[in-house]
Amino acid sequence: MSRGADGSTWITSVVVPPHENLHQMEYKYLVGTKRQHRRDRIRNVLWLPGENRKLDVPPIVVEAYDPEWILDRVTQDSEKKRQAHWTIEQSARNIGNTTSDITDLDSYHRSVPVPSVNIDLHRELRETPPVSNDVPEWYREAIFYHIYPLGTPGHGGGGFFGDVPERNDGYSDPIPRILELRAFYQHFHELGINAIYFSPMFESTSHGYDTSNFFEIDRRVGSLASFKVILAELHERGIRVCLDGVFNHTGRDHFAFQELLSAGDNWRSNPYREWYLIRRGSNQFGDPFRYECWEGHQQLPRLNLDNPAVREHLFSAARFWLGEVGIDGWRLDVAHEIPTEFWVEFRKVCYSVRPDHVLIGELIHGDYNKWVGPKAGRLHSGTNYQLSKPIWSSLKDKNFFEFAHSLRYELQVYDDLCLLNFVSNHDVSRVASQLNDPSLVMLAYVLVFCTRGVPCVYYGDETGMRGNKNDGDAALRRRMPRSQSEWEDPSGTICTAIASLAQLRKSWKTLAHGAMRCIQNTNEQLVIVRYDDNEFIVVALNCSSSGYTYCAPLQELFPHLSAGAALTEIWSSRCEEKLGDVTYDGAAIRFDLPALSACCLRGPRK
């Protein structure tokens, strides 16, 4: 898609026809412009699919910068392979690789006998709304609380509210369990959270990821009306709200899939065939066709996101929840499995109704830069899985080298990203089960709150709640305790630490906005520094069972810092053992830290 000087937009559709002998084969295409004087070369690669696609797919809309196109297939031929490498390199230089991310050149060197294709170029007027090129300020300063509201098959998996049925019968009157959140408003206030992310709440069949209606709240926890009441009350308390957007697939009870099923053997002529990625064959349910689904789960048929009708259905949902209902943003399920181009368009839609919204992609695999890049029109943020595991693992194994390595990698590769940090969620074992010691859990949350990014607390972690992934998802989605007498950490060590860390982060903006450097680590000790133009904060952790004397070097990072500068302790996990002021000697600072503890020291840059 390209905007002309007259305000017009060029749209190019590449139609790949079905081919009976190729339906099992994978392909990759390079699409580029032709130059009038050098027709023998592709000068710019403008679009590359992000993953292998089957040949029997609907039309693909691709972005263009020139109305004259060619389509070139890369083969095993050495000249073609040389040209492909040249093309990709030129693409990276000429357009900054902004429309695609090239990670695996070998996937382009497939010898596939591709049938002829039709290329249709047409012109239409289309206004593209501008988008903000940065992360919303409120998101950078957010402290998230993650709630899983629905029931999950398995013992004890009743979700936050505790008694939510495993399955939705589809006809019962809504039960406003969501109003029970009112009993936790004081807890939220004391904990210091200012944003809540709800796992799926759309009407669904079971666990929430099998959506049946994108425009309704699941009747097992309430209705749209009761949700609006809670949303308004949370907003009054300064708490932002994000919902889980499951836009890669639906459940089998979604109306479009039900329409397709009702067609029976006539499914080929049903208009909703193009809503999903349908194939000839059968499946475990005995349907007269088979279909792509999420990771082999046939209860979750994948949507055909290249279909304009599907996109508009999802975009309408985005506009509805952000605009009419008034939520503040989305956590986007399996964002890494959806082409970046879809998210670019999705963000434009969201911006048109709520400019200060935030989009947080679930990113488990791959290079986060492919999907996250607010200044390039991509998502604002993503779930920081690459740092999550090293946080608890380095504490469990007494090996801060693991965390330090991951932190340095993040600074090299994701230096300009603002990611969502966590140590527990609805898909992984809870941190209390990983570490088996409230003091270590406290240290894990020191890293969640004090490293660069946005901290997120999974509900119940503050109470010491346990849950092992090996026991099934239900073990991770249990009832939230109603009183401290039910807590698995009755001492309140973890909760007190999280609340004080939240207050620390709100008091010192450097922790939300500042740069970061790891300046020292041993197996059991770690020192990181957060800093901006005016101040710096030294964050030190000791996971040893013994005390430790630190000598943390600062001269290289702050060469203009004067000897004798005083650093003040602004936070400590051991309230009864204050360090007092620590003096910089011109090269380093020296201080003692007790076993299984952490502290934060603040100093001026000038």
N, C-alpha and C positions, 0 to 999 in steps of 0.2 A: 504494500500500500504506500502510495506516495502523494503528497500534496503538491499541486501545481500552483503557479503564480496566480492563476485565476480563481483559486479556491477549490478547484476540482480535485478529485481523488482517483488515482489509478488503482484498480483492483485486478489482480491476476488469479485465475483459478486453473489449477493443474488437475485434470481429470485422469486418473489412472484406471483403465477399464479392467474388469475381472478377466481372469485367464484360467481356464480349467486346469492347465498343467502347472500353474505357478502358485496355486492358492496356499501352499505350505512354505513357499520360499520368502526370504526376507530381502528387502531392497533399501537402497539409499539413493537419493537424487541430489545433484548439485544444480541449482538454478541460478543463472547469472545473466548479466547484460551483455549485449554485443556492441562493439564500437564500430562505427561506419568504416573506419580506415584500417581496422585490424580485426577482421571477422574470424580469423583463425584461432583467436584466443578468448577465453573467458576472463574478463578483467576483474570482476567482483562477484564473489559468491554472496548472494543476498539472503538465502534461506536454506537451512539444512534441518531436516527433522531431528528431534532430540533423541529419538530411540528408533530401533528397528520397527518397521511397520509391515503388515502383510499386504499383498497386492490387491486383494479385493476390498478396497476401502472406498468410502464416498469421496466427493471432491474435496480438495484441500485448498484453502485460501492462503496465499503466500504474499508477503510484503514485497513491493517492487519500488525501485527508484528510477526506472527507465521503462518506457512503453514498448521497447523492442527486446524480445526475450529469446533465449534458447534454452533447451533442456539437454543436459549432458549426463550420460551414464558412465560411471567409473567402472572399468573392467580390470582384469588381471594384466592386460597389455602394458608393457613397461612404459611406452610413451604416454599412455593414458594415466598410468600411476604417477609418472613424473609431473604431468600436467595437473593432476589432482593436488599433489603436494604444493606445487607453485600456486595453484588457485587458492588453497586454504591459507597459505602464507600471505598472499596478496590481500585476502579478505581481512585477516587480522590487522594488517597494516592500514588498509584503506578505510575500513569502517569500524575499526576498534573492536571487532568481534562482538558488536553490540546486539546483533540479531541472532547469533548462534554461539554455542560453545563447543569447540572441537576438542574432544578428549580422547578419541580412539580412532586414529586414521585407518587402522586395518579394517574397521567395519565398513569403510567406503570402498574397499578394494574387492568387492564380490563380483564374480562373473555370473550374471543373471540374464537370460534371454528375455529382455523386457519387450512387451508388445508396444505398438505405437500409442502415443498419448495425444490428447487434444488440449491445446492451450487457448484459453479464451480470455481476451483482454477487453475490458470495457471501462467506461469512465462514468463517474457519478459524483454528485455533490454530497459532501459529508463533513460535518463539523466535528473536529476532534477537540474535546475540552482540554484545557491545560491541566496539569497535575503538579502538586507540590513536589519539589525535588529532594525532600529530606524527611527524616523520621519525625513524627509529631513530638513536640516538647513533652507533653504529658506522658507519652510512652517511655521516653528515656528516664523519667523520674518515677515510673510506676513500680509498685511492689505487688505482684500478682498472687492471687490465691486461686488454685485450680480445684474445681468441684466436679465430680462425676455424679450426675443426678439420677441416672436410670438404673434399672435392675440388670443383672448379668447372669446368664445361666451358670449354676454352680452354687455350692453351699455358702451362704453368708453374703452373696453378691447383691445385696439390696441397694447399693449405691449410698450416697451421702445421707439420704433420708431413712434408709435402713429397711423399709418394708415394701419397696417397689417391686411389683411382680416381674418375673423374668420375661413374660411376653405380654404384648398388647392385644386385647381381644378385638379391638377395632370398633366397638359399639358402646361400651360402658360410658356413663357420664364421667367427665373429667374429675379427678380428685386433686384438689389444690395443695398438694404437698409442698409446693414451692413456697407457700406462705410460712412454712416452718422456718424459713431462713431468718425470720424476724427474731427468733430466739437466739440467733448468733450475731446480731448486730453489735452488741457490746463486745463480744469476743473479737470480731473483726477490728473494732476500734482499738482494743488493747493490743492486738497483734500488730497493728500498724499498716494493714494492707489498704491499698487505694485502687485496686482493680481486681475484678473476678473474671476468670475464664471458665465458662461452663462447657464441659464435654457435651456431645450431641443432645439437643432437647427437641429437635424436630419430631413430629409424629413418625414413629417407626414400629417395626414388628417386634424387635427384641432389644438389643443392646444399644441402639441409637445410630449405629453406622449403616443400618439397613432402612434408609429413609423411605417412608410412604407418602409424605406430604411436606414439602419444603416451606409451607406457609402456615403451619400450625404447630403449637406446642404439644408434646406427647401427653395424651390424656392421663397417663399414669402419674404425672407430676403436676398437672394443672391445665390451664387453658391460656389462650392468648391474652384474655382479660386479666387473669391473675398474674401472668408474667409481667404485663405492663405495670401493674401495681408495684410489684417488687422492684422492677427496673427504676421506677420513679423514686422509690424510697432509697434505693442504693445511690442514685444520683444525688439526692438531697444530702447524703452523708459523704459526698465527695468520692464515691467509688464508681469507677468506670466498669463497663460490662462488655465482654467479648463472647461471642458464641462460636461453636465448632461448626464450620461449614464443610459438609461432606459432599463434594461436587465431582468426585471421580466416578462414583457409582451410586446406585439406589438399591433398595430392597425389591424383592419380587412383588410386593404389594403396592408399589408405586403405580399410579393410574396408567402411565404409558406402557409399562410392562404388562399390566393386566389387560390392556386393550390388545396387545400383541398376542397374549395367550388366548384371549377369547376368539381370535381369528382362526385358531386351530391350524388345519392344513393349508389354509389360505394366508398364512403369515407373510408370504412373499409379497403380496399385494397390499398389505396393511401399511398405512403411512408411518406407523410407529416403529416399523422395522428399522428405519434410519436413525432412530433414537439410541439404539444400542448397536454393538458390534456383533451382528448375527451371522451365523454360518449354517450350512447344511449339516445335519446330523441329529444327535439326540443328547440328552444329559441325564443326570441322576434323578430328575423329577419326571422323566418320561415325556418332556415337551417334544414337539415335532421339529425342533431345531436346537442347535447349540449356540453358545455365545461366550464372548470373553468376559471374565469376571475378575474380581480383585484377588490376586494371589491364590487362585484355585478355589475360592469359596463361592460356590454356585448360588448361594443366597444373595450374592452381591454383584449383580450384572453391571458391567462397565458401561458408562454413557459414551456415546459418540460425540465428543466435544467439538468435532469439526462440523457438526450439523448446526446451521444457524438457528433452527427452532429450539434445539437443546440449549444452546448458548443463551438465547433470549429467556428461556424458562429460568435458568440459573441466575442470569443478570437481573431478572425481575425479582427473584428472591432476595438478592443482595440489596436492591433498591428498597424493597419492602421493609426489611429488618433494620437497615441503617436509617431510612427516611421516615416511614410511617411509624415504626415501632420505636426507634431511637437508640439502638445499641451503638457501641463505640468502635467496634471492629470485629475482625474474624480471626480465629485460628483455623487454618486451612488444612484439612486432612489430606495425607499422602500428597502434599504439594509437589514433591520430587518426582512423582509419577505422571505429572501433567505438564504438557509443553509450556515453556516460558511465555510464548506468544499469547496463550489463553489468559495467563495471569496479568499480562500487560493490559489487555482489554478489560479484564475484570476490575483492575485498579481504576481505570478511567471511569467505569460505571460507578464504582463506589465514591470516587472523588466528586462526581457530579451531584451527589445527594448529601455527602458529608465530607467536606474537605479535610477535617482533622481525624479521619478514621485511621485505623492501623490494620495491616494485613500481616499475620504471622504464619509462615508456612511450616508445616511439619516436614522436617528435613532429616532423614535418617541416613541416607547414602549420598555419595557424590560431592561435587564442589558446590558449596552453598552460594557462591557468586553467580551460579547459573540462574538461580531463582530469586535471590535477594540482591537488590540494587536500587534503592529508592531514587537515586539521581538518574538512573537509566530507565525509570518507569516500571521497574519490577517490584517485588514485594518489599515491604518495609523491614521485615525481620524474619527470623526462623528459629526453630527449636535447636538448641546447641547440644546435640547428642555427642559431638566429637569431644566436648569438654566434660560432659556429665559423668561418663564412666570413669575417667581419670580422677575426678574429685573423690569419689568414695573408694575407688580401687587403691589410690595412693595411700589413703588412710588405713585401709584394711591390711595392705601388705607392708606398711611402714616404708613406703618408697615414693618420696616426693619428687624423685627424678621423673617418674611417669607424668605427674601433673605438670612439672616445669617444662618438659618436652612438648606436651600438648599446648601449653600456654604460649610458648615461643612460636609454635607452628601457627596458632591462631593469629598472633600478631603479624606474622609474615604474610599469611594468605587472606585473612579476614580483617585487616587492620581498620577498614572503614565501615564495618558492619556493626550493627547493634542487635545482638542475638539474645534469645530468652534462655536464661540459665536455670537449671533444675537438677535435682538428684533423685527425685521420685516422680512417677506419673502413673496413669492408668494402665500402662503397657509393660512396665519394668518393675522388678522387685523393689519394695520400699527400702529406703536408706537404713531404717532401723533394723531391718532383717539382714542387710548387707554388713553392717558394722557391729551390731550387738552390744553397743555401749553408748549411752546418752552423751557422754563427753566427746566421743568421736563424731556422733551425729551433729553435735553443736559445731565442731570444727568444720564439718562439711558445709554447713550453712554459713559459716564465716566466709568460705570461698565463694559460695553462691551470691552472697550480698556484696562482697568486696572486690570481686573481679569485674572486668568491664562487661557491660551488658545489663539486662533487666532480670532481677531475681523473681523466681516463681516458687511458691510453697504449695505442695500437694496436700489437700485437706487431710488432717489427721496426723501428718508428720510431726506437727508441733506437740502432739500428745504422746509421741513414741509409738504410734500405730505400726504394726508389722504387717507384712504381706509378701509372700514368696511367689514369684512367677511360675515356679515349678508346680505349684498347687493350683494353677489355673487363674484366669483373669478375675474370677469372682473374689479370690483372696486379696486382690489389689483394690477392690471397689466395695469395701465394707461400710457399715453404718458409722457415721461420725458420732463419737461419744458426746453425751449431753452434759456431763459434769466431770470434774477433775477426778472424782472417785473412780471413774471408769477408764482413766488414762493408763496406758501401758508404761508411761514414764511418770509415776505419781509424784516424783520430786519436782516436776515442772522445769527441769534443767533446760530442755530443748525449747520449750515455749518461751521461757524468760529470755533466752539467748536470741531467738528470732525477733521477739518484740524489741529488744534493745538494739539489734542490728538494723531493724527497720527505722527506728528513731535516728540512729547514727547516719544512715543513708539520707534521710530527709534533712538532717542538720548540716551535712557537708556535701555540697553539690559536686565536689570533685569526684566522689564515688560514683556519681551518675554520668558525669560528662568528661572526666579527666582521662588522660593517657595512662598507660600501664607498662610496667617493666618488672620482670622477675630478676632480682639482683643477687639472690643467694639461696642455695638449698643444699641440704644433706639428705640422707634417707629419711630422717625424722623431723627436720626443721626446714622451714620455708619462709622467705621474706620477699614480698612483692611491694611495689611502690605505685601509688596512684598520684598523678600530678597534673597541674595546669600552670598557667603563667604566674599565679600568685602564691600557691601553696602546694605542699606535697603531704601525702599520708602514707606512712610505713605500716604495712600489715604483716605481722609476724605470727607464725603458728609453730607449736611444738606438740607433736603427737607421741613423743616419748613418754615412758613411765617415770622419767627422771627430769629434773630441772636442767636448764641449758643457759650458758652465757653466750649471747650473740655479739658479733662484731660485724655489723652490716655496712658495707662500703657504699658511700654516697658521692665521693669526689668525681667519679667518671660521669655520673648522671647529672650532678649539679656542681659544675666546676667553679661557679661564682659564689657558692654558699660560703659564708664566712665562718671561720673557726670560732667556736664559742656559741654558735646559734643553738637556741634551746628548742627541743621538741617536747610537746605536751601530750600526755596520754589522754586520748579522747574516748577510748573504749577498752574494756578488758572483760574477759570471761570470768576472771576472779575478782569480783568487786571488793573482796576483803583484802586483796593484796595489790595495792596501788604501786605503780612504778615511780610516780612523780615525774619531774622533768628529766629529760635525757639530753646531754650536751654533745654536740658535734665537735670532734677534735681536729677537724681539718681534713680528715680522710674517712672516718667511719663514726658510727654511734655504737656504744656498748651498753648492754642491759641484760638483766636476767629474766628468764621466763619460766614459771613453774611447769610441772608435768601436765600434759593434756590441757593446754591452755592457749590463748591467743590474745593479742592486744593490737591496738591501733595508736600510732603516734603521729601528731601533726606538727609540721614545721613550715616556716615562711620560705618562699623562694628567694627573697631579697633581704 
